[in-house]
Amino acid sequence: MKQGKLFSYKDSMLDLVKEDFNILPILSRFGVPLGFGGGSIEEICLEKNINVEIFLLIVNYILNRKINYREASLEKTVGIVDFLHNSHDYFLDYKFPHIRENLLKALDENHEEINPSIINFFDSYVDEVRKHFKHEENHLFPYIRRFGQEVTDYSIDVFSKQHDKVGEKLSDLKNIILRYYRTSKPNRMYDALVDIFNCEEDLNTHTDIEDNILVPMMRQLEKESGNIHKDRK
């Protein structure tokens, strides 16, 4: 995404979308409905019970790769977790099935020996991402949501050391198709490739939000609470 302006409470939601239409899937994960007219970001967030500070933090990071918060709070951090959890549902329930459907429509009948391998590759990738997300939902997210309520050996550094980008294998599929797949239905395949490119970028941004917003916030909270994991002492 291109670098854009830093948005504030008073800017309109419509201007935000016009700045970069790639922000639309982010709005859906926050539960921002269409038909927001000329309402400001603050007005629409308040109307839909969305934490406007968290909304602006994520949106401005995506548009500019700039992080704008003075201090971490558990409320903010849990808000980031809720957004990330919604993102998991978006990828697994909508985006991946949509890409798979487009891929199936784009496959050329003359490549019957190759086509199953492409779909199997994609399905295997989705299974890996599902396991990656499930690990976060079973370990990282509950740790943050219950932070300070129980004693645990888990810490944000345990997560950070095991964390990796989930978009890389999707890049492999994209490159295989671009380099080697000849088709009589190029428009359909180009359409599928656009979906894959967008999804790869979206997944990398998802990982960046975890690494550059969630992890530093939790480190600050752990430090303030004295809950510093033994590996960091």
N, C-alpha and C positions, 0 to 999 in steps of 0.2 A: 504493500500500500504506500501511496505517496505521503509525504509529510504535509500536514495541513495545519489549520489554526487550532489553538487551544480553546475548547468550548467551556462555557460557564453556565451557571444556573439559568440565566436570563436569555440565552440563545434559544432560537426556536428548534424544535425537533426536526422540522422540515429542512432547515438549513444544515443540520447535522447530516441528514441523508444525502442532501445535494453535495456536500463536501466530499463524500466518498460512499457510493452506493453499496460497497462491500460491508458497510456497517449494518445493513439490514438484517442478516442472520443474528447479529449480536442483539439487536432490538427484540427479536423473537425470543431469545433465551432469557431476556429480562421480563418477558410478558408484556411488552409495549404493543398495544393493538394498532392496526392501521386506522386511518381516518382521524389522525390527531390534529388536522387543520393547521392553524397558525400558533398553536399552544407552545409555551416555552418548555424547555427540558424540566425545569422545576415543577411547573404546573402539572405536566403529564405524569411525572414520577410520583408526585404527591397523590394525584388522583388514583393511581394504580398501586399505591403503597410500596413503591420502589425506593430504596435508599439512594437519594440523588447523589450523595458523595461517592458511593461505590460505583454508581453508574458512570459518573464523570471520570473517576479514576481509571476505569477499564477502557472507556471510549477514547479518552485522551492518550492513554498508553498505546492503544492500537493504531491511532492516527499518527502519533508523533514519536512513539517509543520514549516518552517522558513520563516519569512517575511523580505525581504531585500530591503528597500527603505529609503532614508534619509529624504525626506520631501514630503508631499502630494502636488499635483497640480490638478487643475480642469481637465486638459487634461488627466492625468492618471486616475482620478476617473471616468470620462465619458467613458474612454476606458474599465474600469472594468464593467461598466454598459452595454456597448455594448456586451461584452463577456457574461454576465449573461443573457441578452435578447436573444442572440443566443442559450444559453443553454435551455431557456424555449422552444424555437421552436424545439430543438433537442428532448427533452423529450416528448412534446405533439404530434409532427408530426411524429416522428420516433420510439423512444424507447418504449413508452407505447403501440402503435399499434402492434409493434413487439412482446412484451410480451404477449399481449392479443391473438394474433394469435397462438403463441406457447402454451399457456394455453389451447386454444380450441382443438388443435391437441392432447394434452396430456390427456385430460379428458377421463376417462374410461366409456364405455357405460353401465356398471353395476351399475353406481352411478347416474342414471338419476334424482334422488330426491335431490342429493347434488350439482351436477354440476352447475345448474343455480345460486345457492347461491354463489359459488366461483366466477363466472363471474360477478354477481351483486356486490359482495364485491369489486372486482377490479375496475369495472366501477365507483362505488361510490367514491373510493379512487382517481381515475383520475379526477373526477369532483371537488373534494376538492383541489387537486393540481392546477387545472386550475384556480379556484377562487383565490388561494394563489398567483399564478403568475400574474393574471390579476390585483390584488390589487397593486402589486409592479409596474406593467407597467402603471397603472393609477395614482399612487401617488408618489412612491419613485423615479422611473426613471425620470419622468418629473421634479421633484424637483431638482435633481442633474444636469440634462442637462440645466436647466434654472437658476442655482444657481447664485445669484448676480444680476439677471436681474429684479427681482420683489420681493415685500414684501409678506411674507407668514408666517402663524403660524406653518406650518409644519417644522419638523426638523428630523435629523437622530435619535434622541432619541425617537421620536414618533414611528418611524418604529421599532427601536430596542426593545422597550417594548412590541410590539405586535408580534414580530417575533418568530416563532417556527420551529422545524424541520419537514419537510414534508415526511421523510422516515419512520416514526414510524409505521404508519398503514400498510405499505407495509411489514414491519417486521411481523406484526400480520398474514397476509395472508401466508407468508412463513412458519411460525410456525404451522399454522393450517394444511397445506399440509404435512409438515414433521411429525407431530404427529399422524394424523388421516386418511390420504388419502392413501388407498391401491389401487394399479393399476396394470393392466396387461400390461401397456405400461411404465415401469419404465424409460427407456432411454429417452423417450420424456418428461416425467415429470421432470427428473433430469436436462434435458436441459433447461426447463422452469424455474426451481429453480435457476440454475446458472444465468440466465438473471435477476431474481428477486434480488438475492444477489448482483450482480454487480450494478443494478439500485439503490438499497438501499444505497450502499456505495457512488455511484456517487451523489445521491441527498444530502446525508449528507455532502459531500465535497462541493457541491454547497452552502449549508447553511453556512458552515464554511468560505468560501470565503467572503460571505456577512458579517458575524459577525466579522471576524478577519482581513479583509483587507478593505472592503468598508466602514464599520461603523467607524473604527479609522481614515481613511483618511478624511471622511466627518466631523468628529468631529474636526479634526485639521483645516480644511478649515473654518468651522463655527467659531471656536475660533479666527482665524486670521482675519476674516471679521467682528467680533463683533456680528455675528448672533447667539447668544446663546439663546436657547429656555428658556422660563421662568421657566420651571420645573427644569433646571440645575443651576439656579442662586442661 
